[in-house]
Amino acid sequence: MTTSPAEPVPAAATEPADTEPATTPPAAEPPAESAAAQAAAVESAAAESGAAPAESAAESPASPTEAPAPPATDIVAGPGGVMTDEVGVVTGDLTLRTEVDGYDVAVRVQYKDADEWYTVTGAKAPLHDPKDAGAIHAVVVGLLNRPEG
């Protein structure tokens, strides 16, 4: 039977009064972003900016008992280089790493394949959630990687 919007709904189509109305279950929260998804987001951001991911962060999965390796990405410093607390300006091919210590984050840089790491000036901050380090890393890579000069 077809009814128009102006016609009343027949009584047989309504629910009986003695049954409980159907309830919709509450919407489930979306699952928390996995470490693999965060790593993929960092890789994607690095690829968009032309940066090459550093081998240590992309290829060495952490064991369940040790903390995951901090995200690291190879970048090319733009004109003027990257200012560090320890040695001043560093230029050229660099590796950028975002380190988390509890609820603090620090961005560090090294000449590619060197042993010494330097703290990027102004790149220490408290974190609301340590999981935010991947997003912070992607933003810093986007700001500091200037392969075109």
C-alpha positions, 0 to 999 in steps of 0.5 A: 500500500502506498501513502502520500505524505498527507495521508496518515500511516495505517495503525498496523504499521506502528509499533504496539504500545507494550514493546520497547522502542528500538534503540540505536547503539551509541556510535563506537569511537574510531580506533586509535591510530596504530604506530604503523598508520602513524609511520605511514603518515610520516612517510607520506608527509616526507614523500610530499616534501621530497625527503627520504626516510632514514633507514633506521626509523623505517626498517627496524621494527621495535621489539615489544619490550623496547621503546619504538625508535624515534622517527627520523628522516633525511632532509636537505637544509634550506638557505641559512641551514638549521640552527642548533643549540650546541654548534650553531648552524648546520647545513647540507644533507642532514638527518632529523630525529624527533625524540620523546622522553616521557611527556617532553619532545625534542627535535635533533639533527645530525649531518647525514651518517655522522655520530653526533646529534644536535638539538634544533634551537627552539625545538623542545616542548612538553607533549599532551600525548607522546603519540603526537611525536609522529605528527610533530616530526612530519610538521618539522620535516615539512618546515626544514626540508628544502631540497630545492633551496 
